Amino acid sequence: MSDPERVRTPEVTADILEMISDPIRWEIYTRLRNYGARKAPSLARRIGIGETSMMRHLRMLEEAGFVATDDDAVPERQRNWRHIPGGVRLTKLLADGVHPQLIRRWIRGYAVHQAQLHREWVDDMATAPEEWQNASMNMGYWLRLTAEELEELTQDLRAVLEAKRWMDTSIDVRRDDSDPQQRIVYVPMNAFPVRGER
């Protein structure tokens, strides 16, 4: 068995992107990433699909290198499934300029997932503890930039979030959830040109 601390999801190929673009499979992966290892029946109930479908999705995710289980001696439905850190990195596919429709499908699904998380926060915000209401941020900036300036801005933003201080708080690093003061915090980052008027 390989060391789970060193295993990462594979570089994304077109086949892997097609597989992970399924919204149910992405939800399974993100739930395991965010909330830790789970058994298939528990995941199926939470997501709202049957156990047979859940097992099919888990097998596909396992074959692609996105989830794993260390309980090979027990029946599949009783195994604890966990995510493999790394997620989806489109760098190679984008650099190769391949499969633009597939990449678009993935990004659209990802945007829908982001919007759902944002809607859930808006629904929960009024009843959230005051310190979490005050600490959260819902804002956007409208800037007029050149492509070069946008690239510089995205590099600056990435540098802030990828600084060791914040990377050490990643759920892939900080797995201990025993501190009741800590919650998983989602920090989306998007910067792109908007369509002009037509």
N, C-alpha and C positions, 0 to 999 in steps of 0.2 A: 504494500500500500504506500502511495506517495505521501509526502508531507503536505497536509492541507494548507499550511501557511505559505508554501511556495507555488502552489498550483494557481494558474490564472486562466481566464477564459481565452480561447484561441483567437488569433487574428481572424477577422470576419471575412468569409468568402461569400459569394453570391448565394450559395446553398444555405449557409448558416444564417445570412440575413433574411432570406425567405422564411426559414423556420422560426426565427425569433420575432419576426414581424407580426406573427399571429398575436392578437391582443391578449388572449387567454394565457399563452405561454409567457409573454412579457409580464403579465400580472403575477403569474406563479413565481417567476424569477425575482421580481421586485419584492414580493411578500416574503420570500425566503431570505432575501438580502436584508430587508428592513426589520423583520421580526424573529429571525433565527430559524433553526431547523424545525420541521413539522412533518407529521405523518400524512400520507395521501388522503385518508378520509377527512381529516381536519381541514386540509387545504381545499378539498372538494366542497365541503359545506360552506366555508368562508367565501369562496369564489362563486358558488352557486352552480356547479356542474356535477355530473355523476362521477362516482369513483372510477368506473371503467375509463371514462374520458380523461380523468385526472391522471391515471396510470399511463395512458398513451402519451399525454403531453410530457409527463416526467421522463419517460423513456427517451423521447425525442430530445429533450433538453440535456439528458445525461449523455446520449450519443454524441451530441454536438459539443459537449464540454462545458455546459453552463450550470449543471447541478450534479451532485454526487451523494452517495450514501455510504456509510461505513458499516452498515448492518447486513452484509450479504448473507449471513447465516439465517436470517429471519425472513418470513414471507414479505413480498414487496409492499403490500398494503400496511404492514406493521413497521416498516423501516422509517427512520428519521432521514428526511431529505434536506440537504443544505445547499446554498448557492455557492458557486465558485466565484471568487472576487474577480473584478475586471470589467464586466459588462460588455457593451458593444463599442468598438472603436472602428470608425469608418475610414480611418486614415488611408489605408492601402487601396480600398475600393475607390475613394475619391481621387487619390493620386493617379490611379490607373484610368480614371474616367469611364468606368464600366457601370452598366446597369443603372442608369439615371432614374428609371421608373421605380425600380426596387428601392433605391435609396430614398426617393420621394415618399414611397409608401411607408418606409420605416419612420422617417422624420414626421410624417403626418400622424402616425400612430403615437409616436413619442409626444407630440404636441397635444394630442387628445388626453394622454395620460397626465401631462403637466396641468392641463386645464381642469381635469377632474380633481387632482390634489388641491389646486387653488380653490375650486368650488367648495370642497370639503372644509378647508380652513375658513372660508367666508361663512359657511353654515355654523361652524363650531366657535367662531371668534367671540361672539357675544357671551358665551358661557365659559370661555377659557379663563384661567386665573389671570388676574390683572397684570402680573409680571410678564406673562407670555404675550398678552395683548400689547403691552408697551414695548416689548423686545422685538416683536415681529415687524416686518416691513412689506408694504405693498405699494410699489411705486414703479414708474417707468420714466425714462428720459427721452426726449425727442431731440436729436442732434442733427446738424447738417455737416456731413463728413465726406472726405474723399475715401476711396477704397484703401489707400495707404493709411489714412488716419484711423479707419475702422479696424484694420489689422493691428495697428499699434494699441488701440483701446482694448481689443480682445486679449492681446498679450498681457497688458497691464492687469486686467481683471483676473485672468488665469493665474498670474503671478501672486495675486493676493490670496486666492483660494488654494493654490498649490503650495503656499508657504508651509514649512514644517509645522508651525503652530496649528494650522487648520487641518492639514493632512493627518496629523496625529489624532484628530477627533473623528476621522472617517469611520463609518460603521464597519468597514473592513478591518480597521486597526483597533478601535475601541469597542470591543465586543462585550465587555462587562456592562450589563444593564442594571446593576444592583443599586446605582445611585438614583434615588427617587426624584432628585432635582433635574436629572437629564431627560431629555426627550429627543427623538429623532427629528432633525430639522432638515427640510428640503430647501436647497438653494439653487433654483434654476438660473441658468445664465444664457441669455439669447441676445444677440446683437446682429441685426441684418437690415439691409435697405428695404424700405417699403415701396410699394408700387406708386408710381406717379398718377396724377389724374389723367383720365382718358377722355 
